[in-house]
């Protein structure tokens, strides 16, 4: 495929078929963390294992730490 793309480019005939950056990718809208979780699922990790590996949501962790330090009431 690469040699065909180079040949087409040299002849001025390269089209959409050889433009990898112009293709639609079904996972292109996912964030890096979402892709990381998807990769862990594909590796067969359990939900508990993924949660341990991912370390939780940084925003949620920060909010919990703020609540703890501030001595604010929190739910269950």
C-alpha positions in Angstrom: 0.0 0.0 0.0 2.8 2.4 0.8 4.6 1.8 -2.5 1.3 2.4 -4.3 0.7 5.6 -2.4 4.2 6.9 -3.2 3.8 5.9 -6.9 0.4 7.7 -7.1 1.8 10.8 -5.4 4.7 10.9 -7.9 2.3 10.7 -10.8 0.0 13.3 -9.3 -2.9 10.8 -8.9 -3.1 10.5 -5.1 -6.6 10.6 -4.0 -8.7 10.0 -0.8 -7.8 6.2 -1.0 -4.2 7.1 0.1 -5.0 9.8 2.7 -5.1 8.1 6.1 -5.7 11.4 7.8 -8.9 11.9 5.8 -10.7 8.8 6.9 -13.4 8.6 9.5 -12.4 6.7 12.7 -15.2 5.4 15.0 -13.1 6.1 18.1 -11.8 9.5 17.1 -14.0 11.3 19.6 -12.8 9.4 22.6 -10.4 11.0 25.1 -7.1 9.4 26.0 -8.4 8.2 29.3 -11.5 6.7 27.6 -9.2 4.9 25.1 -7.0 3.7 28.0 -10.1 2.2 29.7 -11.2 0.6 26.5 -7.8 -0.9 26.1 -8.0 -2.4 29.6 -11.4 -3.9 28.8 -9.9 -5.4 25.7 -7.1 -6.9 27.8 -9.8 -8.7 29.9 -9.4 -6.6 33.1 -12.2 -6.7 35.6 -14.1 -3.5 36.6 -12.3 -3.5 39.9 -9.0 -3.9 38.2 -9.7 -1.1 35.8 -10.8 1.1 38.7 -7.6 0.4 40.6 -5.4 0.9 37.5 -7.2 4.1 36.4 -7.1 5.6 39.9 -10.5 7.1 39.5 -11.6 10.4 38.0 -9.1 13.1 38.9 -11.9 15.7 39.3 -13.9 13.5 41.7 -10.7 12.7 43.6 -9.9 16.4 44.0 -13.4 17.2 45.1 -13.4 14.4 47.7 -10.1 15.6 49.0 -11.4 19.2 49.3 -14.4 18.0 51.2 -12.2 16.0 53.5 -9.8 18.8 54.2 -12.5 21.4 54.6 -14.4 19.2 57.0 -17.6 19.6 55.0 -20.4 17.0 55.4 -20.5 14.3 52.7 -22.8 11.6 51.7 -22.4 7.9 52.1 
